[in-house]
Amino acid sequence: MDNSPAIDTRPAHRRGRPTLENDEKKRAATFRLSPEAHKLIGALGAEMGLSQASIVETAVRDLAKVRGVKAAK
């Protein structure tokens, strides 16, 4: 039996989920929505197979694109 240390043959990249830089991390937000808006978010999520948070993010990005608004850096 060989007592030499095991050699790791895996690639040198990090394993698991990728990490985000501090300013790229998602932040919690709380909003009050009308019952209609809440139902629409749920319906869109079900139709598109996305979470409610993803629906809100997509809607905000789409509206910003239509209006030509860019995030401040």
C-alpha positions in Angstrom: 0.0 0.0 0.0 1.3 3.4 -1.0 1.4 6.0 1.9 2.1 9.0 -0.4 -0.4 11.9 -0.2 -3.3 11.7 -2.6 -3.0 13.8 -5.7 -6.1 15.8 -6.6 -6.8 15.5 -10.3 -9.8 17.8 -10.3 -9.6 21.1 -12.2 -8.2 24.1 -10.3 -11.5 26.1 -10.4 -13.7 26.7 -7.4 -16.5 24.2 -6.8 -20.1 25.0 -6.0 -22.1 28.1 -6.7 -20.3 31.1 -8.0 -19.9 34.0 -5.6 -20.7 37.6 -6.3 -18.7 40.7 -5.5 -20.1 42.7 -2.6 -21.7 45.3 -4.8 -23.2 42.6 -7.0 -24.9 40.7 -4.1 -28.7 40.7 -4.1 -30.3 42.8 -1.5 -33.6 42.3 0.2 -36.4 44.7 -0.6 -39.9 45.0 0.8 -42.8 46.4 -1.2 -46.5 46.7 -0.7 -48.5 45.7 -3.8 -52.1 46.0 -4.8 -54.0 42.7 -4.9 -54.1 42.9 -8.7 -50.3 43.4 -9.0 -49.7 40.5 -6.6 -52.0 38.2 -8.7 -50.3 39.3 -11.9 -46.8 38.5 -10.6 -48.0 35.1 -9.5 -49.7 34.4 -12.9 -46.6 35.6 -14.8 -44.3 33.4 -12.6 -46.5 30.4 -13.2 -46.6 31.0 -17.0 -42.9 31.7 -17.4 -41.7 29.2 -14.8 -39.9 32.0 -12.8 -39.9 33.0 -9.2 -41.8 36.1 -8.1 -38.5 37.9 -7.5 -37.3 37.0 -11.0 -40.6 38.4 -12.5 -40.1 41.7 -10.6 -36.5 42.0 -11.7 -37.4 41.2 -15.3 -40.2 43.8 -15.3 -37.9 46.5 -13.9 -35.2 45.8 -16.4 -37.7 45.7 -19.3 -39.3 49.0 -18.2 -35.9 50.7 -17.8 -34.9 49.5 -21.3 -38.1 50.9 -22.8 -37.6 54.2 -21.1 -33.9 54.4 -21.7 -33.0 54.5 -18.0 -29.6 53.2 -16.9 -28.5 52.4 -13.3 -26.2 54.9 -11.7 -22.7 53.5 -11.1 
